[in-house]
Amino acid sequence: MAIERPQGVHREWCPDCGDEMLFSGTQSAGYAQYFCQNCRYRHDVYVGEPAVGASAPDEQVTATADRS
């Protein structure tokens, strides 16, 4: 499942295969969660307080599921 990445959260690439990782949300501690579909690898990156507030659930955020 991927969520639209808020403006304050940067893109992240997989350290193993180099593909762009899917943004899957933020934790309340200020970490953004990313997932590589190729390597099945999850990576958490500290993005700070402002990004956490920007990704709070509301009607503007849409989630998509990859059904492959």
N, C-alpha and C positions, 0 to 999 in steps of 0.2 A: 504494500500500500504506500503510495506517495502523496504528499500534501504539497500544495503550492508553497514554495519557499518565500518567506517574507523578505522585504527589501534589505533589512539589516543583517540577514544571514547569507554568508558567502557560499559559493559553490565548493564542492569538495570532490577530489578524484581518488579513486581506489589506489592504495599504495602497491597492490599486487599486479593488477592488469592495466591500470591507467585510465579506465573508463570513468565518466562522471557518475558519482553516486547519487541515488535518489534521496531526497530529503524526506524524512518520515516524522518530523515533529521536534518539539523541544521538551526538555524536562524542566521542572520548576527550579532546579538548581542552576539553570542557565546553560545547559548543554544542548546542542543541536544533535539530533540523531540522523545518521546517514546509513544507507544500505546499498551494497553492490550486488546487483542481480547475477552477474557472471560468477563471482567468487563466493557468493552467499556470505559476505563479510559485513559486519556492522561496525561503525566507527562513530564515536561520540566526540564532539569538539566543543570546548567552552566558547560560548558566544556572548556571555554576559547578560545582565538584567534587561536592557532595552529590547533585545531580540525575543526574550521570553514573553514580554508583554505584547509584542507585535504578532505573535503567533497564537494568542489566546483564541479558543474556539468561538466562532461567531458565524453568522450566516454568509459571510464573505469567503470563508475557507471551504474549498471543495476537495474531497479525497477521491482518488482513483485507485482501483485495484488492478494489478497485473494478473491476468488469468491464464498466463502461458505455462 
